[in-house]
Amino acid sequence: MKKLFFAFVMLLSAIGSQAQEKEDRDFGVIIFYRIDKGKALDIDVSINNLRAVTLTYDTRIIHKIYSEGSLLLRAEANMSGYPSRGMNLEINNFDTVYIRVSPKLNIKTGWLTSTMTCELNIDLKTKAEYLLDLVNLKWESDFKSQENLVIPYNPITRSKMSKGVERSGSGFLISEEGYILTNFHVIDGTKSITIKGVNGNPNSSLSASIVLKDEANDLALLKLDDRILLDSIKYSIKKEQADVGQIAYVLGYPMPTTMGSEIKLTNGLVSSKSGYEGNINSYQISAAVQGGNSGGPVFDDKGNIIAIVNAKHLDAENVTYAIKSKYLFDLIESSNTKINIHTTSKISNKSLAEQTKELSNFVYMIIAK
């Protein structure tokens, strides 16, 4: 009875403090915890395929999160052969949610051998259920963690923190019908989109509208509002995966207010076939990027687009992440939009300088307000 009363008192005080806290913060909180006796078993929890936390025996982790919307949570025992469990979570800013992970080890012993299996559950709990668990259990460890803002679980993160403020990015033409690709986080929450540099004209200024969005892979497809005659595309977009060591150069408009509005090139290599913390939708490349490069194309030495820049690692030198171009095809194929994408490069035999001169007509500056 005392435990129930204690839980009730805690619930009332938490509701009051949480209401006050909401006024002062721009993030949500996920409290991950586990109750079991599997001391030898660690559980990795990922959000939208990015590892968020590792839960050891009797731990509770208070995880600050800026991403919103639909998130896929997956818990997986980090021992091979054991099952994983997933759940979809809808989270809004200021929310506090409670996720209980419950692994259970089953050991069967025979005359000569023993077998071990694992049951694993991941559940959304109410505040009251969480407080009862809090009363009945003593956690050995409490930890605080937070979403890595370099690679947000949902690309909405950065743009939500600056809605209503003009921001710039890069993009490129994928069809002479006026379709342009960029990052979702470049145009999210904006009321107007302006495209500059069309047909290589730095003085051009055309409006565009959003056609398709892929928040999970940070991609957005735009289309010019006005029908104009566009130069014929000379490059291709590759579906196939690039190899480590492949040349990877970036064209875009980094930091135009201080670095100028002329298109910039940085050169590097494909460093890894996976991105931040092993994310399979991205490459890690060594070409340096800055703010404003987001949405810009990554080319190989044959003039093929292999990826789209979307992030950099703030704590490392020249570590850039770029969404694989395969996901552009997936985005288009998942819709009813008919777009003719070039799959043969016409500049494969040209030097880097010659390729850059040709490609500059198709890489645009994007101004979003």
Residue, then its C-alpha position, 0 to 999 in steps of 0.5 A: m500500500k505504501k508503494l502505491f501511495f508513493a507512486f501516486v505522489m510521484l506521479l502528481s509531482a512529476i506532472g507538475s514539474q513536466a508541465q513547467e519543463k515543457e515551457d523551457r525546452d525544445f526537445g523530447v525525452i525517452i526513458f529507456y529501462r530494463i527489468d531482468k536478471g540477464k547480467a551477461l546480456d546487453i541490449d542495443v536500442s536503435i532509432n530509425n536504424l541509428r544506434a541510440v543506447t545500450l542497456t546493460y543489466d538493470t539500467r535506466i537511460i534518460h535520452k534527450i531527443y530532438s527528432e519528431g514524428s514516426l520513429l522505428l525503435r528496435a531492440e536487439a540482444n548483442m549476441s548473434g542468433y538472438p531475436s530483435r523486436g521493434m515498435n513504431l513510436e509517434i513522438n512530438n516535441f516536449d513528449t516524455v515517453y517510457i520504453r521498457v525492454s524486457p529480455k529473458l534468458n532461458i537455459k536448458t541443461g542436458w547430460l552433455t550440453s546446455t542450450m540458451t535462448c532469449e525472449l525479448n520484448i520492447d513496450l511503451k509504458t504509461k507514466a503510472e506503469y513506469l512509476l510502479d516499476l520505479v518503486n518495485l526495482k532499484w536500478e544499479s545505474d542511471f545514465k543521461s544521453q542524447e540524440n547526435l545532432v550531426i545525424p538526427y534520427n529524423p532530418i527534421t531536427r535541424s530545420k525545426m530549430s530554425k523555421g522561419v529563417e532563410r537557409s541555403g543548400s544545394g541541389f541538382l537537376i535529375s530530369e530536363e522536365g525541371y525535377i531537382l533533388t536536394n535534402f529534406h532538411v533544406i526545405d522542411g517547414t519552408k513557405s517558398i523555395t528559390i532556385k539559383g544558377v539554372n543553366g549556369n546563369p548565376n543571376s537566374s532566380l526561379s521558384a520551385s515546389i515540393v513534389l516528393k519527400d523522404e524524411a527517413n533518408d533526408l531527400a526531397l524532390l522539387k520541380l520548377d514552377d515555370r517551364i523553361l528550356l533546360d540544358s541536356i543533362k550530361y551525367s548519369i545517376k548510378k543505382e549500383q554501390a560504389d567501392v571503397g577507394q572510389i574517387a568522390y568529388v562534391l559540387g555545391y554552394p557552401m556558406p555563400t554569405t562568406m565564401g561567395s556564390e560561385i560553385k565550389l568543388t572539393n575532392g576526396l574518396v569513398s572511405s566506407k560503404s556505411g555512414y554514421e555508426g554503420n548506417i547502411n543508407s549512406y557512404q562516408i567520404s573524405a571530401a570536405v563540406q560546409g553548411g550549404n553543401s547539403g543536397g549537393p551531388v557526389f560524383d565519381d571520376k566518370g561523371n556518375i552521381i553516386a550520392i547526395v551530401n547530407a551531413k558532416h561529423l563535427d568532431a572529425e576532420n573531413v568526415t562527410y556523410a552522403i545518402k546513396s543515390k539508390y535511395l533516389f530511385d527508391l523514392i521515385e519508384s514508390s510514387n506515381t511520378k514518371i521521371n526519366i533519369h539518365t543512366t549513361s554518362k556523356i562525360s566519362n572520358k573527360s578530365l576533372a576540370e572538363q567535367t566540372k565545367e559541364l556539371s556546373n550548369f546543373v548544380y543549383m543553389i537553393i534558398a528556402k524561407 
